[in-house]
Each structure stands twice: as C-alpha cells, then as structure tokens.
C-alpha cells in the first residue's frame, strides 16, 4: 500500500512458505525494498528499508535464523513498471527476494 510497510495477509502466507524453505535449507535470502516514485529520494530509501525490515522481522518471527536474512533498500531507483499512474506505482511498491546458497 502507499506509504506503508505493513504486510498483507496474502503476502504473509507466501512468506510462511519462504520461512519453511529457509529453515530446511542452507540457503540465505536478501530482501530488497522498493517504492514508487512519489516522495523524496531520502524518504523513499527509508520506506524501502522499512518494507524490507518488515519482511525480515516476519521471517525471524517464524524461526528463520536472523543470520540468513539481509536487507537492502533501492527506494524508487529500480522500478518494476514505468509510468506515472496508480497502476505502475502499485507494481513498484514491493519487496523482492534474492536467494543464495
């Protein structure tokens, strides 16, 4: 959602699957926080970080080893969709995952 780092119920369900995978494997995960283009660069970097941290905190609360989870914020720098309307902005407000072994 706009200006939010709250995890939706649907997203929490997917994160529970990711948590189960991480607990059973040697893999680690990097969580990338992203925002839409509205707001200052500094604000969007901070919001992206809050989004990534919300995901990390949820995974750790599901018994994932904290050392397996890192975060980074890209703010508005790496949009998933180009455009200046709600449809694009909605796609750009997200967290992405990079798994590694």
LUMGU-55827 format. One line per 5 residues: number of its first residue (from 1); for each residue x, y, z of N, C-alpha, C, O. Coordinates in steps of 0.1 Angstrom, whole numbers, plus 5000, padded with zeros to 4 digits. Each point is the difference from the previous one (the first is absolute). Layout:
<pts>
NUM	X Y Z X Y Z X Y Z X Y Z ~ ...
</pts>
This chain:
<pts>
1	5008 4988 5000 4992 5012 5000 5009 5012 5000 5012 5000 5004 ~ 4982 5012 4992 5007 5012 5000 5005 5004 5014 4992 4999 5009 ~ 5021 5005 4992 5005 5005 5012 4999 4989 5012 4997 5004 5011 ~ 5004 4984 4986 4998 4989 5010 5011 4989 4999 5005 4997 4989 ~ 4998 4998 5023 5009 4988 5000 4993 4989 5007 5006 4990 5005
6	4980 5010 4996 4992 4990 5006 4999 4988 4990 4997 5002 4988 ~ 5004 4986 5017 4999 4988 4991 4986 4996 4999 4993 4999 5010 ~ 5002 4999 4978 4987 4996 4997 4998 4985 5004 5010 4993 5001 ~ 4978 5002 5002 4998 4986 5004 5004 4991 4989 5006 4989 5003 ~ 4992 5014 4984 5004 4992 4989 5015 4999 5000 5005 4989 4998
11	5002 5022 5004 5014 5000 4999 5006 4992 5012 5010 4993 4999 ~ 4984 5008 5013 5004 4992 5011 5000 4985 4998 5008 4993 5004 ~ 4981 5003 4988 4999 4986 4997 5012 4995 4991 5006 4990 5002 ~ 4998 5018 4989 5011 4997 4991 5013 5000 5008 5009 4992 4998 ~ 4992 5018 5012 5012 5001 5008 5001 4987 5009 5011 4996 5003
16	4978 4999 5001 5001 4987 5008 5006 4989 4992 5007 4992 5006 ~ 4990 5007 4981 5006 4990 4992 5015 5003 4998 5008 4990 5001 ~ 4996 5022 4998 5014 5004 4999 5007 4996 5013 5011 4995 5000 ~ 4983 5008 5011 5006 4997 5013 5002 4985 5002 5011 4996 5004 ~ 4979 4996 4992 5002 4985 5001 5012 4996 4991 5008 4992 5004
21	4993 5013 4984 5011 4997 4991 5013 5004 5007 5010 4991 5000 ~ 4991 5021 5005 5013 5004 5006 5004 4992 5012 5012 4998 5002 ~ 4978 4998 5006 5003 4992 5012 5006 4986 4996 5007 4994 5008 ~ 4989 5001 4981 5004 4986 4996 5012 5000 4990 5004 4989 4996 ~ 5001 5022 5000 5011 5001 4990 5012 5007 5006 4999 5006 5010
26	5011 4994 4982 5012 5008 5003 5000 5014 4994 5009 5007 5001 ~ 4980 4995 4991 4999 5013 4993 4998 5012 5009 4996 4999 5012 ~ 5008 5012 4983 4997 5013 5007 4993 5009 4990 4998 4996 4988 ~ 4997 5015 5017 4991 5009 4992 5004 5014 5002 5003 5005 5011 ~ 4997 5003 4978 5001 5014 5001 4987 5006 4996 4994 4996 4990
31	5000 5013 5018 4987 5006 4998 5003 5014 4995 5006 5008 5007 ~ 4989 4995 4981 5001 5014 4994 4987 5007 5002 4989 4995 4996 ~ 5012 5017 5010 4988 5009 5002 4999 5010 4989 5010 5006 4997 ~ 4978 4995 4997 4998 5010 4989 4988 5009 5002 4991 4996 5008 ~ 5009 5015 4986 4989 5010 5001 4996 5005 4986 5007 4998 4990
36	4982 5009 5010 4996 5007 4988 5008 5014 5000 5007 5003 5009 ~ 4991 5004 4981 5008 5012 4997 4996 5012 5009 5007 5010 5000 ~ 4982 4990 5007 4995 5011 5007 5008 5002 5013 5003 4990 5007 ~ 5001 5022 4997 5008 5002 5012 5014 5003 4996 5004 4998 4989 ~ 5004 5007 5021 5014 5003 4998 5008 4988 4999 4995 4989 5004
41	5017 5012 4991 5009 4988 4999 5002 4995 5014 5000 4988 5002 ~ 5003 5021 5007 5003 4995 5014 4988 4993 5006 5002 4990 5007 ~ 4986 5016 4991 4988 4994 5006 4998 4986 4994 4997 4991 5008 ~ 5004 5008 4979 4998 4987 4994 5010 4989 5003 4997 4989 5002 ~ 5015 5015 5000 5010 4991 5005 4997 4995 5014 5001 4988 5003
46	4994 5021 5006 4996 4996 5013 4988 4991 5000 4999 4990 5007 ~ 4991 5013 4984 4988 4992 4999 5004 4986 4995 4995 4990 5004 ~ 5013 5010 4986 5005 4987 4994 5007 4991 5011 4998 4988 5001 ~ 5009 5019 5008 5007 4993 5011 4990 4995 5010 5001 4988 5005 ~ 4989 5020 4998 4989 4995 5009 4993 4988 4994 4997 4991 5008
51	5000 5009 4980 4994 4989 4993 5008 4987 5001 4995 4990 5004 ~ 5018 5012 4993 5009 4988 5001 5001 4995 5014 5000 4988 5002 ~ 5001 5021 5008 5001 4996 5014 4987 4993 5005 5001 4991 5008 ~ 4988 5014 4987 4987 4993 5004 5000 4986 4996 4996 4991 5007 ~ 5009 5006 4980 5001 4986 4995 5010 4992 5009 4997 4989 5004
56	5015 5017 4998 5010 4994 5008 4994 4996 5014 5002 4989 5005 ~ 4992 5021 5002 4995 4998 5013 4989 4988 5000 5000 4992 5009 ~ 4992 5008 4981 4990 4989 4999 5007 4987 4998 4997 4990 5008 ~ 5013 5009 4984 5007 4987 4998 5007 4996 5013 5000 4988 5003 ~ 5006 5021 5004 5007 4997 5012 4990 4995 5011 5002 4991 5008
61	4986 5015 4991 4989 4996 5010 4995 4986 4997 4994 4994 5008 ~ 5009 5001 4980 4996 4987 4996 5011 4990 5001 5000 4989 4995 ~ 5010 5015 5013 5012 4992 5004 5010 4998 4990 5008 4990 5000 ~ 4993 5019 4990 5011 5000 4991 5012 5007 5007 4999 5010 5006 ~ 5013 4984 4992 5012 5005 5006 5003 5014 4995 5001 5002 4987
66	5000 5008 5021 5002 5014 4996 5012 5001 4991 5000 5009 4992 ~ 5010 4983 5010 5013 5001 4992 4997 4996 4986 5009 5003 4991 ~ 4980 4990 5006 4997 4996 4986 4993 5011 4992 4998 4999 4988 ~ 4999 5013 5019 4991 5010 4993 5007 5013 5001 5004 5005 5010 ~ 4998 5001 4978 5005 5014 4999 4990 5008 4992 4992 4995 4993
71	5010 5018 5009 4991 5010 4993 5007 5011 4993 5012 5003 5004 ~ 4982 5002 4986 5005 5012 4993 4988 5008 4994 4990 4994 4997 ~ 5012 5019 5003 4989 5008 4994 5005 5006 4987 5011 5006 5000 ~ 4980 4993 4990 5003 5007 4988 4991 5012 4998 5001 5007 4990 ~ 4990 4995 5019 4991 5012 4999 4992 4999 4987 4994 4990 4996
76	5007 5021 4996 4993 5001 4987 5010 4997 4989 4996 5001 4988 ~ 5016 4995 5015 5011 4999 4990 4998 4989 4990 5005 5001 4988 ~ 4988 4988 5015 4998 4989 4991 4985 4996 4998 4996 4990 5005 ~ 4997 5019 4988 4986 4997 4998 4997 4987 4992 5008 4996 4991 ~ 4982 4997 5013 4995 4988 4993 4992 5004 4988 4999 4993 4990
81	4995 5019 5011 4991 5005 4989 5003 5014 4998 5001 5008 5009 ~ 4999 4996 4978 5002 5015 4997 4986 5006 5000 4990 4993 4996 ~ 5009 5019 5007 4987 5007 5000 4998 5009 5012 5007 4999 5010 ~ 4984 5010 4988 4997 5010 5011 4986 5000 5004 4994 5010 5004 ~ 5000 4978 4997 4986 4998 5004 5000 4988 5010 5010 4993 5002
86	4978 5006 5005 4999 4990 5010 5004 4986 4996 5005 4992 5008 ~ 4991 5004 4980 5003 4986 4995 5015 4997 5001 5004 4989 5005 ~ 5004 5021 4991 5015 4998 5001 5005 5001 5014 5008 4992 5005 ~ 4987 5018 5002 5004 5002 5014 4997 4988 5008 5009 4996 5009 ~ 4980 4998 4989 4996 4988 5008 5010 4989 4998 5004 4993 5009
91	5001 5005 4979 5010 4989 4997 5013 5003 5005 5008 4991 5003 ~ 4995 5022 4999 5014 5004 5005 5001 5000 5016 5011 5000 5005 ~ 4978 4999 5001 5000 4999 5015 5000 4985 5003 4990 4993 5000 ~ 5023 5002 5004 5002 4986 5001 5012 4996 5008 5008 5009 5003 ~ 4993 4979 5000 5013 4994 5005 5003 4988 4990 4991 4993 4996
96	5022 5006 5001 5005 4990 4991 5010 4991 5008 5006 5005 5009 ~ 4996 4983 4986 5008 4991 5007 5011 4994 4991 4998 4997 4989 ~ 5014 5003 5017 5012 4993 4993 5004 4989 5009 5005 5003 5012 ~ 4994 4985 4984 5005 4988 5007 5014 4997 4996 5004 5001 4989 ~ 5004 4994 5021 5013 4996 4997 5003 4988 5009 4994 4997 5010
101	5017 4995 4986 5004 4989 5008 5013 5002 5007 5005 4992 5007
</pts>
